Amino acid sequence: MAINIDKIIEKARNTVKSHALDVPGSYARWLWQNEKQNRDLGVTEYGVADAANILYIIGDFDMPPAMRQGFIDFLQGFQLPESGMFVEATHHTIHTTAHCAAAIELFDRKPLHEPKELAQYLDEKKLVDFLYSLDWAGAPWTESHKGAGTYSALFNCRMTTAQWRKAFVKFLTDNCDPEYGMSMKGSIQTGKSPAERHLFGWFHYMFCLESAHAPIPMPEKLIDTCLDLYRNGGFSGKFHEETSFRQVDWVFAVNRASRQTPHRFYETKEALREFAAKYLEFLSELDENTHDGFNDLHALFGAMCAVVELQLALPGEIESSFPLKSVLDRRPFI
């Protein structure tokens, strides 16, 4: 029997509405504070961008002209004209720039200014040197925000060429670890960071590959790694019971890799099916009015990305009144 996710979609829809502020297109990321009292409860980059992304996913993008223009004005207005970057307290500047540029693209628009600080990496040698310079061993997840963020920001600003994208793809293909099918070769073996964090980082490069319509390096090895992490306790915390981006990182990786090889195909589907049953039940049962994961529009966006990827991965097994749409099948970065 198919799992119906209309209840989850309605929770997401209501949560976005509850985060709307007075001016059309303005959204808060959070409605209430945390213990550290360091949340900005006003209109923010991630509040507006995540609201737009969620509305796109659930099929609510047909909006009044004033709201559509409000989204565009707020998102474009966050950009610093001098540098062309977007700056926000909770994420690296490159991540924020890529995330906002990706949200603006949903409206068939671009940022008002080119990201000048990233334009230097349109030089292929500088790009490769920059990617090599990242801390692949010690901080593969957060450093991927820089590597994949640079690609995505330039891509969504329509500044890249086919040749440049080939250079980016070649770097990932040439340096992918042959034992794990992900991350920089030899970096996982150092033990400086657990394998799950390498996967969460590699996911960011995978949606860049998808945007370039490029093959995933070593999909068989990546599937082996993904199934091992899932089956053998490779994920920390309550992997089935949280609203975050970790879930879509795994679902996207194993699903997209399985599209390119028959390797362990039915095992992959069974693992996705098992995860979906647990995760969708968790999302269906939580109280969106009190759950802090739903209070955070960015965390909710991550969860909804996992839901749509599960619907894509398991045809006919996850139903909704309106089929969900993946923002990553439109352009890179979440």
Beta strands, then each sheet from edge to edge (+ up, - down):
strand 1: 3-4
strand 2: 318-319
sheet 1: 1+ 2+
end
